[in-house]
């Protein structure tokens, strides 16, 4: 195929074909916002624009960085797997949090799931067989109380970071 050649890409409807123009190694679909490129290995790498109805993200880059750092430190210091879920849990929040924990498979025994549903005003902490030996119910309740206190002050990220820190402190260092 020659540089700049137009090639048929797909059939949209009977009799209609979307044409892709080829630039320097890139195929572009100006109508659908797609781009494809053949890599040196021959594999086709493709990207497509995805437009959501609401383009806002729930957390800023600095907030995500704080959460990531808190999760990383908690995991590193304790040897446990800490995970954070933020979103709707539904009317059976405990069961949903336990499902999230079970979805971790082989790592579930050493995992701690912190599930926060701000819209429902619910916080659930689920521990596995190993992590429950190191984080007791009292420690988990204290972490939840600390998180809720921050949430009441409109500090969602700070509350989650503080809760993760408290849970990691309760678990202690890796054995």
N, C-alpha and C positions, 0 to 999 in steps of 0.2 A: 504494500500500500504506500502510496506517495505521500510526502509531507503535505498536510493541509487538505487531504482528500476527505470527502464526505462519504460515510458508509452507513447503510441501514442498520439500525440497532434492534428495533423491536416493532412489532405490529401492534398499534394501539386499538384500532377498530378496523373492520373490514374496509380495505382501501386506503387506510391512513398509516403512514410509517413515520415514526419519530427519527430524525436524522441526527447523527452524532458527528461533530466536526473533530478532526484530529489535529492537534498542535504538536509541539515537541514532546512526544511520548505520552500525551494525555488525550483521552477521549472525553468530551464534554457534552452534556445534554442541557442546552440553555433553557429549555422549558421546565425540566424537572430538577435542576440543581444537582446533577450527578456528575461525578468525575471518575474515570478509570485510567489506570496506568499499568502497562505490562512491566513487571520487574525483570531484572537480569535473569532470574531463574525461569522466567516464563509464566510465573503466577500472575494473575490479575488482581491488583489491589484496587478496591472500589470504595468510594465515600459518597454518601448521600446526605443532603440537608434534611434535617428533621425539624419541623416547626411545631412547637407545642402551643396550645392555646394561651398558656401563661408562661412567659419567658423568664419570669423572676425565679431565682433560686432561693431556697429557704435560708441558706447560710452564706455569709461572705467568705472570700478566700481566707482571710485571717481567722475567722471563726472555725472554718474547716481545718485549718492548720493547728489551732489549739486543740480541737477534738482529736485529730490524728496524733498529735504529740502525747496527749493524755492516754490514749489507747496504747500507743507504742511503749510508753514508759511502764504502764501497768502490766503489759505482757512481758516485757523484758525483765522487770524487777521480780515478778512472781513466778514466771514460767507457766502461768495459766493463760488461756485464750479469753480475752475480754472482747465482747462485741457490743455494739450499740445500735439499737433500732429506734428510729424516730419516725412516727407515723401512726395512723389509726390502727387500733388493735381490735376494735369492735366490742360488742356487748359481753363477750366471753374473753376478756383481756388476758386472764391468767392462762387459759387454754391456748390462746394464740401465742403468748410468750413461750410457753412450753413447746409448741410446735416449732417456733423459731430456733429454740435450743436444740431440739431433736434433729433439725435439719443440718446441724453441724457434723452429723455422722460420727466417725471415729474420734473426733476431738471433743464431743459433747461431755465426756466425763471430766475433762479438765477445763471446761468452758464456763464463763459467766456471761449471761445475756442481760443487758440493761435495756429494757424496752420502755420508751417514753412516748406517750400520746398526749401532746399538749392540748389538742382540741377536746379530748375526752377527760382531761385532768387525771391521767392514770400513769403510774410508774410501777413496773413489774421487774423484779430481779429473779432470774432463774439460775441456779447453780447445778453442776453435775456431781457425780459421785466423789471425785477427787476434790473439786473446788469447794464443795459443801463442807468438807472436813476442815478447810482453812478459812472459810468465811461462814460464820454461824448466822442464825436468823437475827440475832440482836445486832450484829455488825451491819447486816443488810438493811435492817430497819433504820438504823442511825444514818446510813448513807441516803436512804430515801427521804428521811426527814430533812437532811441537809439540802438535798436537791429541791424539795418542795419549797423550802424557805427561800432559796434563790429564785425559783420560778415565780413566787409571789411578788418578787421585786423586779419581775420582767427580765431576768437574766437566765435565759434558757441554757445557753452555752456554758456560762459560769457554773450553773448548777450541775450540769452533766460532768464537767471537768472535776468539780469538787467531789461528786459522787464516785467517779472512777478512782480518784486519788484515795478516798476513804476506803473503798473496797480493796484496793491494792495494799494499803497499809495494814488492813485487817488480815489479808492473806499472808503477808510477810514475804521474805525472799524465797526464791526457788530452792528446793532441797537438792 
